Amino acid sequence: MMSEVDLSKKAQAGKFSRREKLESKKPQGQKEDWLQKFTIDLLHKKELEFIRITDDVWNWISWNAPAWVKLEMAENYGGWPDQLIFVKRGEYNLVLLLELKRKGRRPRTNQKEIAKQHNVKIAHTEEEITRIINDFVEYSKKKSVTFTYEQLIEVRDILDNPAVSVTPGLNQLIDKSLNIRECS
């Protein structure tokens, strides 16, 4: 391993190898495999279930699988996040989609598309990973949200504004809730 003095002498003389030049341009921060290990350790510690297709599997597929398998995997699984984390809630599971990236790295195009469609959380540091997972666990413990009759009327009035974009069916759900209250 080179000492700082040797490195500074090389820098002064401009005698960096090609590899050293490339290494110096890499983003700083934890490597992604370290972030993966940290995440897996944290998930085990919190006793959370998760699914992760390891890099070894992807590498094996890219080098050994027939072309049709590679194509099928790329079309169906390319872009999905590193971790799918589950918390049981009644008879269903809540799922956190977590993508890990080194600091300075951005998601690929197919990852960005999936992130938009499925609310994928992206973490670059151990602190972000911990915060996201803790928030997810806390969210999973919350009970369903309840509104008073007056709050529902306020929400309905806001949603009646044409400038407000509404999930299809939300107005009908609120109206149905108000009708139930009025009938009882």
SVG drawing of the C-alpha trace seen along z (x, -y; Angstrom):
<svg xmlns="http://www.w3.org/2000/svg" viewBox="-81 -25 89 46">
<polyline fill="none" stroke="black" stroke-width="0.4" points="0.0,0.0 1.3,-3.4 1.8,-6.0 0.4,-9.5 3.9,-10.9 4.5,-8.5 1.1,-9.5 1.8,-13.2 5.1,-12.8 3.4,-11.0 0.8,-13.7 3.5,-16.4 5.3,-14.5 2.0,-13.7 3.0,-10.0 -0.3,-8.4 -1.1,-5.1 -4.3,-4.8 -5.8,-2.7 -4.9,-5.3 -6.5,-8.1 -9.7,-6.1 -9.8,-5.3 -9.4,-9.0 -12.5,-9.8 -14.8,-7.3 -17.4,-8.7 -16.4,-8.7 -18.4,-7.0 -19.3,-3.4 -19.2,-0.8 -22.5,0.6 -21.6,4.1 -20.8,2.7 -24.2,0.9 -25.8,4.3 -24.1,6.1 -25.1,3.3 -28.7,3.5 -28.9,7.3 -27.4,7.1 -29.9,4.4 -32.8,6.4 -31.7,9.6 -31.3,7.5 -34.8,6.1 -36.1,9.6 -37.6,8.3 -38.2,10.6 -36.7,9.6 -35.9,10.8 -32.7,9.9 -31.4,11.4 -27.6,11.3 -25.1,9.9 -23.7,13.5 -27.0,14.7 -27.1,11.8 -23.4,12.4 -24.1,16.1 -27.1,15.2 -25.1,12.7 -22.2,15.1 -23.9,18.6 -27.6,18.3 -29.0,18.8 -29.9,15.6 -33.6,16.1 -33.2,16.4 -31.1,13.2 -33.7,11.4 -36.5,12.7 -34.7,11.6 -33.8,8.2 -37.4,7.5 -39.1,8.8 -36.6,8.0 -34.2,5.4 -34.6,2.1 -36.2,3.6 -34.7,2.5 -32.0,4.3 -34.2,5.1 -37.9,6.0 -38.6,5.8 -41.8,7.1 -43.7,6.4 -46.8,8.5 -49.9,6.4 -52.9,8.6 -53.3,11.1 -51.4,8.9 -47.8,7.7 -46.5,4.1 -43.6,3.9 -40.7,1.5 -38.8,1.3 -35.2,0.1 -32.5,-0.7 -29.0,-1.1 -26.6,-3.4 -23.1,-4.6 -22.8,-8.3 -22.6,-10.1 -24.3,-7.3 -27.7,-7.6 -30.3,-5.0 -30.2,-3.6 -33.1,-4.6 -35.1,-1.4 -34.6,-1.8 -35.9,-5.4 -39.1,-4.2 -39.8,-1.5 -39.0,-4.0 -41.6,-6.4 -44.3,-3.7 -43.7,-1.9 -42.4,-4.6 -39.0,-3.0 -36.8,-4.6 -33.2,-5.2 -30.5,-5.3 -26.8,-6.3 -25.5,-6.0 -25.9,-3.8 -27.8,-6.6 -30.3,-6.9 -30.8,-3.1 -31.4,-3.1 -33.8,-6.0 -35.8,-4.6 -36.2,-1.1 -37.1,-2.6 -39.7,-4.9 -41.1,-1.9 -41.3,0.2 -43.0,-2.7 -45.4,-3.2 -46.3,0.4 -47.4,0.1 -49.9,-2.7 -53.6,-2.0 -55.9,-3.1 -56.6,-6.7 -60.0,-8.0 -61.7,-11.3 -64.5,-13.1 -67.6,-14.0 -66.5,-17.6 -63.0,-16.6 -64.5,-14.6 -66.7,-17.5 -63.5,-19.7 -61.6,-17.2 -64.6,-16.8 -64.7,-20.6 -61.0,-20.7 -61.3,-17.8 -64.1,-19.5 -61.6,-22.1 -60.8,-21.3 -57.2,-22.3 -56.8,-19.4 -55.7,-16.0 -57.6,-13.2 -57.1,-9.4 -60.1,-8.0 -62.8,-6.9 -61.7,-9.0 -64.6,-11.4 -67.1,-8.5 -65.4,-6.9 -65.8,-10.2 -69.4,-10.7 -70.2,-7.1 -68.7,-7.7 -70.7,-10.9 -73.9,-9.1 -73.3,-6.4 -72.8,-8.9 -76.0,-10.9 -78.1,-7.7 -77.0,-6.6"/>
</svg>
